[in-house]
Amino acid sequence: MIDKLSWITVYPEIVLLIMACVIALFDLGVKTPHRTATYVLTLLTLAVVAAMEAFYAAGGQTFYGFSNMVVSDPMGAGLNALPLSA
């Protein structure tokens, strides 16, 4: 049984994965060559995931999930938030 803390540890990555799939499927239906809606949705997704990672980093707690195979600590969360916000 997977506990709730394990899901909290990988929640930003799950959101990013799901939104990447949603954006790819959404882009199939876009007919305009500029694809502004896809671009905006991608930027919003990156902003949300960066905010989630920054929130985890600001919390200052270390989370271990999936039998200590996944670690989410403030330094790792902060380093994950930097490329997402660039």
Number of C-alpha atoms within 10 A of each C-alpha: 4 9 10 10 13 19 14 15 20 17 15 19 13 14 15 17 12 11 16 16 11 13 17 13 11 13 15 9 8 13 8 9 6 9 11 11 14 16 13 11 16 18 14 12 18 21 16 17 22 23 16 18 25 19 15 24 21 13 11 12 11 15 17 18 18 16 10 9 8 13 17 20 17 20 14 14 22 18 13 17 22 12 10 16 14 8
